[in-house]
Amino acid sequence: MRIVAVLAGIAGLMLAYASAVAQVTQTTTSPPAQNPPRLAAATAPHLDITPFGGGFVSEDYDDTDEGIQIEQSLTQGLGLIGRATGYQLYLRENTVSPLQASSKQTEARLNFGRFEGGVDISPVEGTNLYLLGGHDAGDSDAFVVEGDLSSWMLQSSDHPINLFLAPIYDTQNKVTSSEIDFRVVAARSPDWTVVVGAGGAVYGGGFIHGADGQGGAILGLYNNFWKMGCDLQTGYGTPGAYGELTIYKTLSFWE
């Protein structure tokens, strides 16, 4: 009987990247010097609300997820974040739950919610570090610790490059899962930004012997006016061939 080594959760991770896409569309060729530093510099308070949804399809299992993220700015480089995500995990025949692999669960469908809170730290323009912690409810009862890093390089060029890292530790199954993506802006206009890249995830610890994972190609599309985008990834790995889609929309309110 096979064990699914992949956990649901990548759609939530994509929100850090989605915020980064919005930033790079507003980057100027000569960003002004920050004085005082961004972490202390005052800014007009604003509230960003991002509903999102998506799905993952593979040979071993499928999942759908939906949720919302709320971020309140404190300074130019500091904000508070709350995120709530619901997951539906559909296991195929001859697989068992990755949530508690030792329990030999064989339900065809597992449902749980993940509730996290934390801070967004942006020491320099184009770089954001999200530090989050939270707890699951439902078929998962884990505490989770998450760190999302998104950094844009060559921002003044026609093709900025993004590095995205997002490790998560799950206390229930003691697995650490890490998303690692590289993206480049392939084309952009006043209305649209198109990104391409490659990435995937690596999993280890807990019931996983050694390391598992998957990787593939990435295509993203973002509308600068509506602050709405989608991200598609397809490739191969531990769960076999897979495809993943995330759709998100940001609403901004200035206080």
C-alpha positions in Angstrom: 0.0 0.0 0.0 1.5 3.3 -1.1 1.8 6.4 1.2 1.1 9.8 -0.2 4.2 11.8 0.7 2.8 15.1 -0.4 0.7 17.4 1.8 -2.0 19.8 0.7 -1.1 23.5 1.1 0.7 24.9 -1.9 -2.2 27.3 -2.8 -1.7 29.1 0.5 2.0 29.4 -0.2 1.4 31.0 -3.5 -0.1 34.1 -1.8 3.4 35.3 -0.8 4.4 35.0 -4.5 1.1 36.7 -5.6 1.9 39.7 -3.5 5.4 39.8 -5.0 4.0 39.9 -8.5 2.0 43.0 -7.6 5.1 44.6 -6.3 7.2 44.0 -9.4 4.5 45.5 -11.7 4.9 48.8 -9.8 8.8 48.8 -9.7 10.5 51.9 -11.1 13.9 52.0 -12.6 15.2 54.3 -9.9 13.6 53.4 -6.6 13.9 56.2 -4.0 16.2 55.8 -1.0 14.4 54.9 2.2 15.1 57.1 5.2 14.2 56.0 7.8 14.5 52.2 7.1 11.4 50.5 5.6 10.6 48.6 8.8 10.2 51.9 10.6 9.1 54.2 7.8 5.5 55.4 8.1 3.1 54.6 5.3 -0.6 55.3 4.5 -2.4 52.3 6.3 -4.0 49.8 3.9 -5.7 46.5 4.2 -5.3 43.8 1.5 -7.9 41.0 1.3 -7.0 38.1 -1.1 -9.5 35.3 -1.7 -8.0 32.3 -3.5 -8.7 28.8 -4.7 -7.1 26.0 -6.6 -6.4 22.3 -7.1 -3.8 19.6 -7.5 -4.2 16.5 -9.7 -1.8 13.6 -9.7 -1.6 9.8 -10.3 -1.8 9.2 -6.5 -4.2 11.8 -5.2 -6.1 15.0 -5.9 -6.9 18.0 -3.7 -8.9 21.2 -3.9 -8.4 24.2 -1.6 -9.9 27.6 -1.1 -9.4 30.3 1.4 -8.7 34.0 2.2 -5.7 36.0 3.4 -5.9 39.4 5.1 -2.9 41.7 5.6 -2.9 44.9 7.5 0.1 47.3 7.0 1.9 48.8 10.0 4.8 50.4 8.2 6.4 50.3 4.7 8.2 47.1 5.6 6.0 45.5 8.2 2.5 44.0 8.2 0.2 41.6 10.1 -1.2 38.6 8.3 -4.1 36.2 8.9 -4.8 33.2 6.6 -7.6 30.6 6.6 -7.6 27.7 4.1 -9.9 24.7 3.6 -8.6 21.5 2.0 -10.3 18.5 0.5 -7.9 15.6 -0.1 -9.0 12.8 -2.4 -6.9 9.6 -2.1 -6.8 7.1 -4.9 -6.9 3.3 -4.4 -3.9 1.8 -2.5 -2.9 5.0 -0.9 -3.2 6.0 2.8 -3.4 9.4 4.5 -0.3 11.6 4.7 -1.8 13.3 7.7 -1.3 10.3 10.0 0.4 7.6 8.0 1.0 5.3 10.9 -2.8 5.1 11.6 -3.4 3.3 8.3 -6.3 5.6 7.4 -7.9 4.6 4.1 -10.7 7.1 3.7 -11.3 8.2 0.2 -11.6 11.8 1.2 -10.1 13.9 4.0 -11.2 17.4 4.9 -9.4 19.9 7.1 -9.0 23.6 7.7 -5.7 25.5 8.4 -5.7 28.7 10.3 -2.5 30.8 10.5 -1.3 34.2 11.7 2.0 36.1 11.6 4.0 38.9 10.1 5.2 40.1 6.7 8.7 41.6 6.9 10.0 43.6 3.9 13.5 45.0 4.7 14.1 46.1 1.1 11.7 46.7 -1.8 10.9 43.5 -3.7 11.8 41.2 -0.8 9.2 39.8 1.6 9.6 37.3 4.5 6.3 35.8 5.8 6.6 34.2 9.2 3.4 32.2 10.1 2.2 29.8 12.7 -1.1 28.1 13.2 -3.2 25.0 13.8 -5.4 22.6 11.7 -8.9 21.5 12.4 -10.8 18.5 11.0 -9.0 15.4 9.8 -5.7 17.1 10.6 -5.0 18.2 14.1 -1.4 19.5 13.5 0.3 22.7 14.6 2.2 24.2 11.7 5.2 26.6 11.4 5.7 28.3 8.0 8.2 30.7 6.5 7.7 32.1 3.0 10.5 34.1 1.3 10.0 35.9 -2.0 12.7 38.1 -3.5 12.8 39.9 -6.9 16.2 40.4 -8.5 17.1 42.7 -11.5 14.0 44.7 -10.8 14.9 47.6 -13.1 15.4 45.2 -16.1 12.8 44.1 -18.6 12.8 40.6 -17.2 13.1 40.6 -13.3 13.8 37.2 -11.7 11.9 35.9 -8.6 13.2 33.4 -6.0 10.5 31.8 -3.9 11.2 29.5 -0.9 8.5 28.2 1.5 9.2 25.5 4.1 6.4 24.2 6.4 6.8 21.9 9.4 3.8 19.8 10.5 3.9 18.6 14.1 1.3 15.8 13.5 3.3 13.8 11.0 6.7 15.5 11.6 7.2 16.2 7.9 8.9 19.3 6.6 7.8 20.3 3.1 9.6 23.0 1.1 8.5 24.7 -2.0 11.3 26.1 -4.2 10.5 28.1 -7.3 12.3 30.3 -9.8 10.4 32.7 -12.1 11.2 35.3 -14.7 8.9 38.0 -16.1 8.7 37.0 -19.8 6.5 39.9 -20.9 4.6 42.7 -19.4 2.3 45.6 -20.4 0.4 48.2 -18.6 -2.4 45.6 -18.0 -0.7 42.2 -17.9 2.4 40.4 -16.6 3.4 37.0 -17.8 5.9 34.9 -15.9 7.5 31.6 -16.7 9.8 29.4 -14.6 10.5 26.1 -13.0 10.1 24.8 -9.5 8.6 22.1 -7.2 8.7 20.8 -3.7 10.9 18.5 -1.5 9.5 16.5 1.5 11.4 14.8 4.3 11.2 13.7 7.9 8.5 11.9 9.8 7.3 8.8 8.0 9.2 9.7 4.8 12.5 7.7 4.4 15.0 9.9 2.7 13.4 12.6 0.6 10.5 12.8 -1.8 9.3 15.5 -4.1 8.2 16.8 -7.5 9.1 19.5 -10.0 8.1 20.9 -13.3 7.4 24.0 -15.4 5.5 27.1 -14.3 3.3 29.6 -16.2 1.8 32.6 -14.5 -0.5 35.4 -15.7 -1.4 38.5 -13.6 -3.7 41.4 -14.4 -2.2 44.6 -13.0 -5.4 46.6 -13.0 -7.7 44.0 -11.4 -4.9 42.6 -9.2 -6.0 39.1 -10.2 -3.9 36.2 -11.4 -3.4 32.5 -11.9 -0.4 30.2 -11.7 -0.1 26.8 -13.4 2.5 24.2 -12.7 2.9 20.8 -14.3 5.6 18.1 -14.0 6.5 14.8 -12.4 7.7 13.4 -9.1 6.7 11.1 -6.2 3.0 11.4 -6.9 3.6 10.6 -10.6 2.6 13.1 -13.2 0.8 16.1 -11.7 -0.8 19.5 -12.5 -1.5 22.3 -10.1 -3.6 25.5 -10.6 -4.0 28.5 -8.2 -6.3 31.5 -8.9 -6.3 34.6 -6.6 -7.7 38.2 -6.5 -6.5 41.0 -4.2 -8.8 43.8 -2.9 -7.0 46.8 -1.4 -8.5 49.3 1.0 -6.7 52.5 2.0 -7.5 53.8 5.4 
